[in-house]
Structure formats: C-alpha cells, structure tokens
Amino acid sequence: MSGERPKALLWDVMGTLVYDPFYEVVPAFFGMTLQELIEAKHPRAWIEFELGKTAAPTMLRRFFRDGRSFDHQGLEAAMVGAYQWLEGVEPLLAQLSAAGWAMHALSNYPEWYQLIEEKLGIARYVDWRFVSCQTGVRKPDLQAYLGAAESLSLAPSRLLFIDDRQVNCDAARTVGMDSILFVDTAALTEALAQRGIAAHAKSR
C-alpha cells in the first residue's frame, strides 16, 4: 500500500460490482452442475468473446465442445435477468462519484457489458473504459493494467484496483499498482478508508 492517495480507481465488474450469473444461473439454465458445464463448454469460445475476437452469434454456436444446439436467446435472457448490483455496492459508488473520485472499469467481459449497462446504468459512476472486448487484453495479463495506466497518463502507483480474484490483484501489484481483494462492501469500505479514500470526502 502506497502512502500516496490514488488519482483514480479501477474496478473489476463481475463478482465485484455485479452478480456474475456464470456460476449458478448458467449451469441451472442447462440443467447441469457447474463442473459439468465447465467440462462441456468449448475451452476458447467465451475467452475469444471476451477478447472481442468473436461476436455473440459465433460464441453461441461454439459454446459447447460438441456443437449441440440450445436456446441462444434464452441463455442471454437468463443472464440479463440475473445481472444485479451486489449488496451495498451502488450506494458506495454513488458516494465516491459524488466525492469526485475518477472511476473506470477494468473488466474481462464481452460485448454483453452493454446489456449490463442498459439494465443497471453503471456508467453513472464508473466509466466502461477498459473492457477486454475493447482493449483485446484480459486480466491477469500485465498489459491490462499497464495499458490502463498509460491511457490515463498515470503511473500504476497512482491507481487503485479492486477485484474479487486474488490472481488479478496480485498481477496489479506486480506492476506497482495497489489493489484490494473484494470480499464484501463493508470490508471494502474499511480498506478504502485505510488508504485515505472516504466516500463522503472529496478526492482533491
């Protein structure tokens, strides 16, 4: 943790700001366990979708290793139906935004991030600036963090990254960027306060 307050916050989205439907909703849609889904799905289809290399129709056709057919629109609808703020997150973002903190998404997600935006309006607080389908880089690739810092004209040490996956937080620290492992909003609020970031206090 640096003694200097960051100039901007970088947020993971799924599992940090928004409920991720992959682990429960998607297996339930297919009548599978999570392990069964992982074994049956194509190993690269979703990753290439997240990297912006393929569009939704191609990803859906390739979703399963065996190429089986399924209700594409139904899957998308199930995911959209499950997108929701994690408990306490939206009020925290609203307070940080009102206090003047610059906040950007640093997210591994495909073009469907637009569906999240349509439903939840995350851009009211957090700019969808560094989404993997646009940058072509996924965390924990170090370039995901360095590219964001370069784009913002800030040293990595002047940015704070929040994510629910330890591997992504560790990668941020590797490039000199402080990070917080998200567990819940209460713990996050405390970790932010330890870094001089209080939701009710102005950033500058």
N, C-alpha and C positions, 0 to 999 in steps of 0.2 A: 504494500500500500504506500503510495507516494504521499509526502506531506503537503503537496500542492493540490488544490481542488481541480477537478477536471473542467474542461471547457464545454464538453458535450457528453451525452450518454448514448451508448449503443445498446439496443435491445434485441435479444432473441424474441421471437414471437410465439411459436408453438410450444406449449408447455411452460411458458414464462408469462406471457400476456393472455394468451388464448388457449382454451382447451383443445388438445390435439386428439382428433377422432380416430387416429390410426390404430391405437392400442385396444380399444374396446368397441367402438361403433362400427368400424370397417370389418373386423372379424365377425361381429354379430350379423352384419348385412349379408355376409356369405355363409352364415351358419357354421363358422369354423372357430377353432381356438386361435389365439394369436400365433402360436407355434406352427399350427397347420397352415395359416396364411403365409407366414414367412417362408415356409418350405415350398409353397405352391406358387408364389408370385415370381415374376421374372426378376432376376437379380439386378438388372440395369435399367429397366423401364422407368421406374419412378425417379431414380437418380438423374437420368438424362432429361426427364421432365423438369426436375428442379434446376438443372443447369441451363434450361432454355434451349436444349438441343432438339427437343421434340415438342409438338403441341399436344393438347389434350386428346384429340381423336386417336393419334398414333399411340400415345401412352396407354389408353384404354384398350386398344386392340392387342397390345403386347403385355397387358397387366399380368397375365398368368403364363407360366412357363409353357404349358400345353396349349395355349391359344384358345382356351374354352371361351364360349360366349357368355355374356351376362348383361344385365340391365345397366348400361352406362349412365343413363340419366338418373336412374335410381340411386347409384352409388354417389354421384355428385350431389343429389338432393339430400342423401343421408348425411354427407359430410357438412353441407351448408347448414342443415338443421342442427348439427352438433356444435358448430362454432359459437362460442360464448366466452365472455370475459372470465378469467379466473377470479376467484373471490378477492375483493378489495383492490384489484389492480387498477380499474378505471378511475376511481376517486384519487388514487395516488398519482396517476399520470396527469389527471386534471390539475391537481395541486402543483406538481412540478412544472407543468406547462405555464400555469398562471404565475409561477415564481420566476419565469423567464429562462428555464433550462432548455437548451437545444437538445432535441432527442431524435434519433434516427434508428430505423430497423436495420439490423444485421442478421438476416434470416435465410435459412435454407428452405426455400419454398418455390413452387412453380407459379405459373400464371394464375392459378386459383387464389393467390393472395388478393386478387381483385374482388373475389367473392366474399372474402373476409371483410374487406374494406366496405363493400356495399352493405353488409349486414351490421357491422359494428362501428364503422367510422373511426378507425384507429388514427387516420391522418389528422384528426383534430388535435392530436397530441404528439404523435410520432410520425416523422416523415418516412415513407417507404423508399428509402434511398438506396439501400444496399441489399436487395433481394437477389438470391443466387440466380434466378431465371433471367435477371437483367445483367448481373455482373459476370456470370459464367464461372463463378468460383464458389465452392461450398466450404463452410467451416468443417473441420478444423484446419483446412489449408491456410497456412500463414498469410498468403496473399489476400485472403478475405479481410483480414484485419489491417494489413499494410495498405491495401487499396482504399479502404475506407478512410484511413488516416490521411493518405495522400490527397484524396478527393476533397477532404475537409480542410486541407492545408494546416494540419495539426500533427504534432509529434504523437506517436502512440501513447506516450506517457501522459498526454493531456486529455485522454479519452478514458471513460469507464464503461466496461462491457458487462452486461448482465445476461446470464443464460442458465438453463436448468440442467445442462450436461457438463460434467466435470472436464471431459476431454476438450470441450470448446473453451472453457475458462482457462485451462492450462495452456492452450495454444495462444490465447490472448496474452498471457503473462510472458510467454516465450519471446514475444516481440516488444515487451516492455509496457504493455497495456494492463492496467489494473482491472480486475474482474471480480464479480460477485456471483457465487453459485446460488441460483434462486431455489428456495425451498417453499417459502410462503411469503405473503405480503408483510406480515409482522416482522419476520426476520430480515427481510429486505429493507424495510424502513429503518430498522436499527443499524444495519450495515451502511446504509446511505448516510445516516446521521454521524456515524463514526468517521466518515470521510468529509464531513462538513456540508453535507447536502441535506438540508431540511426542506420538506415540501412547502412549508409556509414562508421560507426565507428566499429573498431574491438571489438569483445566481451571480449577479455582479453588483 
